[in-house]
Amino acid sequence: MKFRSVKGESPAVSFREALFNGQAPDGSLYVPELLPKLSPGFVSSLREKTYQEIAFEMLSLFLDEIPSPDLKRIIEKSFTFPIPLVHLEDNLYLLELFHGPTLAFKDVGARFMANILSYFLQKDEREITILVATSGDTGSAVAHGFYNVPNINVYVLYPSGKISRLQEQQMTTLGGNIHAIEVEGTFDDCQRLVKQSLADVELVTAKNLTTANSINLGRLLPQCTYYAWAVAQLQNQFTQTEKPVVVVPSGNFGNLTAAVYAREMGIPIQRFIAAMNKNDVVGCYLWTGDFIPRTSIRTYSNAMDVGNPSNFARLQDVYHYQTDNMKSEIEPFSITDEKTLQEIQATYERSGIILDPHTSVGVYSARQMKSKWTINTPMVVASTAHAAKFLEVVKKAIGIEIPLPEVLRSSLKKEKKSTRISTKYEDWKNLLIK
Ligand SMILES: *Cc1c(COP(=O)(O)O)cnc(C)c1O
């Protein structure tokens, strides 16, 4: 399998090259040359498979350059925590993606990417530098996924003062090969600095740069697997045979792109709801046909505060740049902070389940669309983070202080180490190259 650039102005490359390059030399993103199809036999026996089996079947189609036993080992090392499907009410389910080390779905992709990079690096004695821009959760997931992985230095760029204390502690207290960079700007500034660095030939060559943002296929592709696992559990545990609607709380749209890929590969999914906070440029595109990036605004679901979502380019590519095509499969929904709080409260009162603000955006959207469509199709909401990561918001909604899981409690006790920089590219480059 080869991977081409979305713009098509750079040559197609192997997975290994796409992984190390991060993005294509023409400045656009890599995508699979063709989305592979799962065998009908596999799809019809999904309910009997384990997570590891599903992951191997799907990922081996993309990563045919890695010998099967090696890929199996990488999968075993990466997917070590449960991803349960939990029944919320009626036909509404939560796919709990937050049981990894930093309690957010990004652990899945980050761990896989770290393991696969380290697999390739073992073969040639090389040091590389990973850059990652974060609006909150990516940084901690990548920092933990890559911590102490030999021959890899990680720089995490985050917007100063715009992430929660817990998120900040999780990425600024590891030390070692993990460097936290506090940017005096927004997430979009962080993302711009990373993109500019990756396009800077001098820097890329001097430092062997790549990125661990969701633009990297090493993080994106493993995310396809949990949607198949959701369907397997729906069929197996809940004896549902109907294709579900999948609801994805979205910011940079990596998670939704992975879900769309899974469906294209043959996983039985009816359609998607893109659940957004007020950073809803993709929603506006689907409503009006115009894609107009804008500066992100702060919301309670801060990991989705993205004004120019990178993976939109991949979605356009899948749907051949036809707005109507995308619209026929993806229903956009965007909600305010007020509704986000209301939903945390309403769900808690109904079921005792405490949603984090991102998942709340998803559940609210699911409920609204369910009544609008008047359907009884099963709906699976990607539950993207543990509520304890967003204590203040949850407390505002239900007046309860959730006890912190041990992993979070221990990071709060550690000392923060970070370097502050301005949003100027030159400042950042000087720091990196010194
Ligand atoms: C990153 C993140 C999202 C958004 O995912 P994208 O792939 O960027 O759309 C949603 N919820 C949480 C908790 C996140 O960390």
The ligand as an SDF file (V2000), in Angstrom:
LIG
                    3D

 15 15  0  0  0  0  0  0  0  0999 V2000
   -8.9330   15.6430   20.5490 C   0  0  0  0  0  0  0  0  0  0  0  0
  -10.2140   15.5010   21.2090 C   0  0  0  0  0  0  0  0  0  0  0  0
  -11.4250   15.6120   20.4900 C   0  0  0  0  0  0  0  0  0  0  0  0
  -11.4560   15.9740   19.0280 C   0  0  0  0  0  0  0  0  0  0  0  0
  -10.9070   14.9840   18.2060 O   0  0  0  0  0  0  0  0  0  0  0  0
  -10.4320   15.3300   16.7140 P   0  0  0  0  0  0  0  0  0  0  0  0
   -9.8990   14.0720   16.1730 O   0  0  0  0  0  0  0  0  0  0  0  0
   -9.4170   16.4110   16.8210 O   0  0  0  0  0  0  0  0  0  0  0  0
  -11.6600   15.8140   15.9960 O   0  0  0  0  0  0  0  0  0  0  0  0
  -12.5990   15.3910   21.1730 C   0  0  0  0  0  0  0  0  0  0  0  0
  -12.6110   15.1090   22.4870 N   0  0  0  0  0  0  0  0  0  0  0  0
  -11.4780   15.0050   23.2060 C   0  0  0  0  0  0  0  0  0  0  0  0
  -11.5640   14.7060   24.6660 C   0  0  0  0  0  0  0  0  0  0  0  0
  -10.2460   15.1920   22.6030 C   0  0  0  0  0  0  0  0  0  0  0  0
   -9.1360   15.0820   23.3130 O   0  0  0  0  0  0  0  0  0  0  0  0
  1  2  1  0
  2  3  1  0
  2 14  2  0
  3  4  1  0
  3 10  2  0
  4  5  1  0
  5  6  1  0
  6  7  2  0
  6  8  1  0
  6  9  1  0
 10 11  1  0
 11 12  2  0
 12 13  1  0
 12 14  1  0
 14 15  1  0
M  END
$$$$
